[in-house]
Amino acid sequence: MRRSPAAAAWRDSAPLFAALGDETRLAVVGRLCAEGPLSIARLAEGSQVSRQAVTKHLRVLADAGLVTGTRDGRESRWQLVPGGLDEARRCLDVISRQWDATLDRLRAFVER
């Protein structure tokens, strides 16, 4: 069975959505978006998550191309990758257009 280019694009985007599918990682992305670059200690501050757990979550986000870390002495500062969420936006836009087309077909069918 031959796969369409769209199927390959969805498969390639799966790690991105898997990374964003975790509540803790989504909260980390939200904080980095709102506050800019932060250290692991700052990201763990005020949460129930240890610094070690934050580090593991940051690695998953980095592997998905969403964040990057830089070393500053003993401290790592993490920030969002510019355009890192663009692929998620593109995929969600495609899904939105597909739903709109499906609803339009349903509406036309019901009105006939």
C-alpha positions in Angstrom: 0.0 0.0 0.0 1.4 3.4 -1.0 1.3 6.2 1.6 0.4 9.7 0.6 2.8 12.6 1.2 0.3 13.8 3.8 0.6 10.6 5.7 4.4 11.0 5.8 3.9 14.5 7.1 1.6 13.3 9.9 4.1 10.6 10.8 6.9 13.1 10.9 4.9 15.4 13.2 4.0 12.7 15.7 7.0 13.3 18.0 6.0 17.0 18.2 2.5 16.2 19.2 3.7 13.5 21.6 5.9 16.1 23.3 3.1 18.6 23.6 0.7 15.9 24.7 2.1 15.8 28.2 0.6 18.2 30.8 4.0 19.1 32.4 5.7 19.7 29.1 2.9 21.8 27.8 3.2 23.9 31.1 6.9 24.3 30.5 6.3 25.5 26.9 3.7 27.9 28.3 6.1 29.3 30.9 8.9 29.7 28.3 6.5 31.5 26.0 5.3 33.8 28.7 8.5 34.4 30.6 11.3 33.9 28.1 14.5 31.9 28.7 14.5 30.2 32.2 16.8 27.9 34.1 15.8 24.5 35.2 15.6 25.7 38.8 13.2 28.5 37.8 11.1 26.1 35.8 10.8 23.7 38.7 10.1 26.6 41.2 6.5 26.6 42.4 5.6 23.3 40.9 5.3 19.7 42.1 8.0 18.7 39.6 11.6 18.1 40.6 14.5 19.6 38.7 15.5 16.2 37.5 12.0 15.6 36.1 12.0 19.1 34.4 15.4 18.2 32.8 13.9 15.0 31.3 10.9 16.9 30.0 13.1 19.5 28.5 15.1 16.8 26.7 11.9 15.5 25.1 10.9 19.0 24.0 14.4 19.6 22.6 14.3 16.3 20.7 10.9 17.5 19.2 12.6 20.8 18.1 10.6 23.0 20.5 13.3 24.2 22.9 17.0 24.7 23.1 19.3 25.0 26.0 22.5 26.9 26.5 25.0 26.4 29.3 26.0 29.4 31.5 28.5 28.2 34.0 26.8 25.5 36.1 23.3 26.6 34.9 21.4 25.7 31.8 18.9 28.3 30.4 16.2 27.0 28.2 14.2 28.9 25.6 11.7 28.2 22.8 13.0 27.6 19.4 11.7 30.3 17.0 9.2 28.6 14.7 9.3 25.4 16.7 5.5 25.4 17.0 5.0 26.3 13.3 4.8 22.6 12.3 2.0 22.0 14.9 0.1 25.0 13.7 0.4 23.8 10.0 -0.9 20.3 11.0 -3.8 21.8 13.0 -4.6 24.1 10.1 -4.9 21.1 7.8 -7.1 19.3 10.2 -9.3 22.4 10.6 -9.7 22.7 6.8 -10.5 19.0 6.6 -13.2 19.3 9.3 -14.6 22.4 7.5 -14.9 20.5 4.2 -16.5 17.6 5.9 -19.0 19.8 7.7 -19.8 21.6 4.4 -20.4 18.2 2.7 -22.7 17.1 5.6 -24.6 20.4 5.4 -25.1 20.1 1.6 -26.3 16.5 2.1 -28.8 17.4 4.8 -30.1 20.4 2.8 -30.8 18.2 -0.3 
